[in-house]
Amino acid sequence: MRSSLASGVRRREIWAWAMFDFANSGYTTVIITAVFNAYFVAVVAEGKPWGTLAWTSTLAVSYALVILTAPLIGAYADATARKKRLLLFSTLGCVACTAALALAGPGALALTVLFLVLSNFCFGTGENLIAAFLPELARDDALGRVSGWGWGLGYIGGLVSLGACLAYVSWAQAQGQTAAQFVPVCVLITALLFAIASTPTFLLLKERSQPQPASEQGAWARFSRTLRDAGRYRDLMRFLACTVCYQAGIAAVISLAAIYADQVMGFSTQDTLMLIFIVNITASLGAVAFGWLQDRIGHRPTLALTLLGWLAMVGMIWLASGPALFWAAANIAGLCMGASQSAGRAIVGLLAPPTRLGEFFGLWGQAVKLSAILGPMTYGLANWLSGGDHRLAMLITGSYFVLGLLLLASVRLERGRRAALAS
């Protein structure tokens, strides 16, 4: 492990950095993927035909806020050397607003939408900031491995939160409780675990960046310069376009998985929780294994392999009429999910100038959040316009992986790394 670390970085610091992935994965697993999304459609939206579109639209608003602010927040963090402080603020905001989602229920649509938007905005901001630490912690030839360790530990964190919720739901259902009673408790469990598990990050992770001269501390001026110089970073820009496409497909799968399982496959809440629990195990294994593979065969071939896996998964879900094929497809998605997200973060770390990590990971965050609008909205609109055909909506969403593969073929990582180091 030590041979993978940058000079002066200690093992406990890598663990503390990866623990943030562990901590925040409970939010995406429980709130976005496994529990709260289906609860939003069935209980908060009271099963109305527009429920799925309301869910995807709410997420779209939160992602739009991240798109508008991410590069500016990143540029400010670089200029003032305050990545860690801003990470703390975003974490506190996400924990508080997640806990407030316990108030969600029938007749509380506006309140639920408000706290969902705020919690997801804070989550997305923190996700960008923690990623900006990666190039400071790992050597260039180990970015894939170290990124994979973080994603792998992150999925274990998702398992912990999901496992705690699954245990509570099993007990609550045995007591005759309804979703309106046990889902708010699951939300509080998720917020508490996020707060506890992220504590090592703020105790042990160091802020290594140095404040820039006062004349260069204007966040808007720094971001404007990046836009003017975009042509110098054409491989990064091409990769960000690629990211928008393939992450759109991933975002649709993540945010609609529980809804698809409920509406198409007839899964109960407990069945869905168990499915996501198992998928998180395969995702953790995929992140670690493919992270190692990235540093052996290269980032681009590894990412291409995972995108082919995503296409296979979409085809299997479209064909699935029973639980066996659906379970197989879900586990392929798990393997590809950890791998593709880990690979994307490592590639941006390779292509970003060393003195502007927060800003460029903010651009990456913009791309990811734009995809998180496009993918679920495409699914939601396709589902609505087709009269509730979830299978067709999933098939249409799969086209994003094809576009991602085509754009990835135009990216040259060696050229992009030279451009980053020359900045």
Secondary structure in CASP SS format (residue, H / E / C, confidence):
PFRMAT SS
TARGET T0000
AUTHOR 0000-0000-0000
METHOD secondary structure of the structure
MODEL  1
M C 1.00
R H 1.00
S H 1.00
S H 1.00
L E 1.00
A C 1.00
S C 1.00
G C 1.00
V C 1.00
R C 1.00
R H 1.00
R H 1.00
E H 1.00
I H 1.00
W H 1.00
A H 1.00
W H 1.00
A H 1.00
M H 1.00
F H 1.00
D H 1.00
F H 1.00
A H 1.00
N H 1.00
S H 1.00
G H 1.00
Y H 1.00
T H 1.00
T H 1.00
V H 1.00
I H 1.00
I H 1.00
T H 1.00
A H 1.00
V C 1.00
F H 1.00
N H 1.00
A H 1.00
Y H 1.00
F H 1.00
V H 1.00
A H 1.00
V H 1.00
V H 1.00
A C 1.00
E C 1.00
G C 1.00
K C 1.00
P C 1.00
W C 1.00
G H 1.00
T H 1.00
L H 1.00
A H 1.00
W H 1.00
T H 1.00
S H 1.00
T H 1.00
L H 1.00
A H 1.00
V H 1.00
S H 1.00
Y H 1.00
A H 1.00
L H 1.00
V H 1.00
I H 1.00
L H 1.00
T H 1.00
A H 1.00
P H 1.00
L H 1.00
I H 1.00
G H 1.00
A H 1.00
Y H 1.00
A H 1.00
D H 1.00
A H 1.00
T H 1.00
A C 1.00
R C 1.00
K H 1.00
K H 1.00
R H 1.00
L H 1.00
L H 1.00
L H 1.00
F H 1.00
S H 1.00
T H 1.00
L H 1.00
G H 1.00
C H 1.00
V H 1.00
A H 1.00
C H 1.00
T H 1.00
A H 1.00
A H 1.00
L H 1.00
A H 1.00
L H 1.00
A C 1.00
G C 1.00
P C 1.00
G C 1.00
A C 1.00
L H 1.00
A H 1.00
L H 1.00
T H 1.00
V H 1.00
L H 1.00
F H 1.00
L H 1.00
V H 1.00
L H 1.00
S H 1.00
N H 1.00
F H 1.00
C H 1.00
F H 1.00
G H 1.00
T H 1.00
G H 1.00
E H 1.00
N H 1.00
L H 1.00
I H 1.00
A H 1.00
A C 1.00
F C 1.00
L H 1.00
P H 1.00
E H 1.00
L H 1.00
A E 1.00
R C 1.00
D H 1.00
D H 1.00
A H 1.00
L H 1.00
G H 1.00
R H 1.00
V H 1.00
S H 1.00
G H 1.00
W H 1.00
G H 1.00
W H 1.00
G H 1.00
L H 1.00
G H 1.00
Y H 1.00
I H 1.00
G H 1.00
G H 1.00
L H 1.00
V H 1.00
S H 1.00
L H 1.00
G H 1.00
A H 1.00
C H 1.00
L H 1.00
A H 1.00
Y H 1.00
V H 1.00
S H 1.00
W H 1.00
A H 1.00
Q H 1.00
A H 1.00
Q C 1.00
G C 1.00
Q C 1.00
T C 1.00
A H 1.00
A H 1.00
Q H 1.00
F H 1.00
V H 1.00
P H 1.00
V H 1.00
C H 1.00
V H 1.00
L H 1.00
I H 1.00
T H 1.00
A H 1.00
L H 1.00
L H 1.00
F H 1.00
A H 1.00
I H 1.00
A H 1.00
S C 1.00
T H 1.00
P H 1.00
T H 1.00
F H 1.00
L H 1.00
L H 1.00
L C 1.00
K C 1.00
E C 1.00
R C 1.00
S C 1.00
Q C 1.00
P C 1.00
Q C 1.00
P C 1.00
A H 1.00
S H 1.00
E H 1.00
Q C 1.00
G C 1.00
A H 1.00
W H 1.00
A H 1.00
R H 1.00
F H 1.00
S H 1.00
R H 1.00
T H 1.00
L H 1.00
R H 1.00
D C 1.00
A H 1.00
G H 1.00
R H 1.00
Y H 1.00
R H 1.00
D H 1.00
L H 1.00
M H 1.00
R H 1.00
F H 1.00
L H 1.00
A H 1.00
C H 1.00
T H 1.00
V H 1.00
C H 1.00
Y H 1.00
Q H 1.00
A H 1.00
G H 1.00
I H 1.00
A H 1.00
A H 1.00
V H 1.00
I H 1.00
S H 1.00
L H 1.00
A H 1.00
A H 1.00
I H 1.00
Y H 1.00
A H 1.00
D H 1.00
Q H 1.00
V C 1.00
M C 1.00
G C 1.00
F C 1.00
S C 1.00
T H 1.00
Q H 1.00
D H 1.00
T H 1.00
L H 1.00
M H 1.00
L H 1.00
I H 1.00
F H 1.00
I H 1.00
V H 1.00
N H 1.00
I H 1.00
T H 1.00
A H 1.00
S H 1.00
L H 1.00
G H 1.00
A H 1.00
V H 1.00
A H 1.00
F H 1.00
G H 1.00
W H 1.00
L H 1.00
Q H 1.00
D H 1.00
R H 1.00
I H 1.00
G C 1.00
H H 1.00
R H 1.00
P H 1.00
T H 1.00
L H 1.00
A H 1.00
L H 1.00
T H 1.00
L H 1.00
L H 1.00
G H 1.00
W H 1.00
L H 1.00
A H 1.00
M H 1.00
V H 1.00
G H 1.00
M H 1.00
I H 1.00
W H 1.00
L H 1.00
A C 1.00
S C 1.00
G C 1.00
P H 1.00
A H 1.00
L H 1.00
F H 1.00
W H 1.00
A H 1.00
A H 1.00
A H 1.00
N H 1.00
I H 1.00
A H 1.00
G H 1.00
L H 1.00
C H 1.00
M H 1.00
G H 1.00
A H 1.00
S H 1.00
Q H 1.00
S H 1.00
A H 1.00
G H 1.00
R H 1.00
A H 1.00
I H 1.00
V H 1.00
G H 1.00
L H 1.00
L H 1.00
A C 1.00
P C 1.00
P H 1.00
T H 1.00
R H 1.00
L H 1.00
G H 1.00
E H 1.00
F H 1.00
F H 1.00
G H 1.00
L H 1.00
W H 1.00
G H 1.00
Q H 1.00
A H 1.00
V H 1.00
K H 1.00
L H 1.00
S H 1.00
A H 1.00
I H 1.00
L H 1.00
G H 1.00
P H 1.00
M H 1.00
T H 1.00
Y H 1.00
G H 1.00
L H 1.00
A H 1.00
N H 1.00
W H 1.00
L H 1.00
S C 1.00
G C 1.00
G C 1.00
D C 1.00
H H 1.00
R H 1.00
L H 1.00
A H 1.00
M H 1.00
L H 1.00
I H 1.00
T H 1.00
G C 1.00
S H 1.00
Y H 1.00
F H 1.00
V H 1.00
L H 1.00
G H 1.00
L H 1.00
L H 1.00
L H 1.00
L H 1.00
A C 1.00
S C 1.00
V C 1.00
R C 1.00
L H 1.00
E H 1.00
R H 1.00
G H 1.00
R H 1.00
R H 1.00
A H 1.00
A H 1.00
L H 1.00
A C 1.00
S C 1.00
END
